[in-house]
Amino acid sequence: MRKGIEQLDPAATVRDVGRYIREQRRQAELSLRNLARQAGVSNPYLSQIERGLRQPSAKILKDIAKALRISAETLYLRAGILDQDEREGDLVPAILREPRLTERQKQVLIDIYKSFLASAEPEAAVTPEAAVTPEAAVTQHGAAGAKREPSSIEQAG
């Protein structure tokens, strides 16, 4: 369940997402007309979204995000479509809230994080109790810790 001002004033969420879209459009140096064309919506409709008069659907937000080259998830969070509780861990919302990063930087960080999560095996999660010590790592990898004969290069030196 969402908490905060959204419960008291759902129109505030609509205004917030509209202001945010306008801000991102201006940073991208796009006219209202160009963004509307790229997002596949009419100029008046986009103007109403930016002024907080219309609440866009998730699909429209996705199309606007794509045209702005920002994360659709960012717009979903601002529009109240996606709760932060539904996100994986605290890292993604923290990245999205970071004011010193551009939207492109935020998206790259999120993409990298998600790729790491996707490539991680569930068994690979190591708890502190199951952490591998350097000695155990040597034992697990066999020859890495075994005594070896010096190479011919080492003998010559």
Number of C-alpha atoms within 10 A of each C-alpha: 7 11 8 7 11 15 12 9 10 12 16 15 19 23 21 18 25 26 16 17 22 21 13 18 21 13 10 13 12 15 13 17 15 14 23 20 15 13 19 14 15 13 16 12 14 26 17 15 22 23 17 19 15 16 18 19 12 16 10 16 23 20 19 26 22 14 19 23 15 20 21 20 21 22 22 19 16 20 26 15 12 16 16 17 11 8 12 11 10 10 13 20 18 12 17 20 12 11 10 9 13 13 19 13 14 21 21 14 17 18 14 11 13 14 11 11 12 10 8 11 9 9 6 7 10 10 8 7 6 8 10 13 9 9 9 12 12 14 13 12 10 10 10 11 13 10 7 8 8 9 8 8 7 8 8 7 5
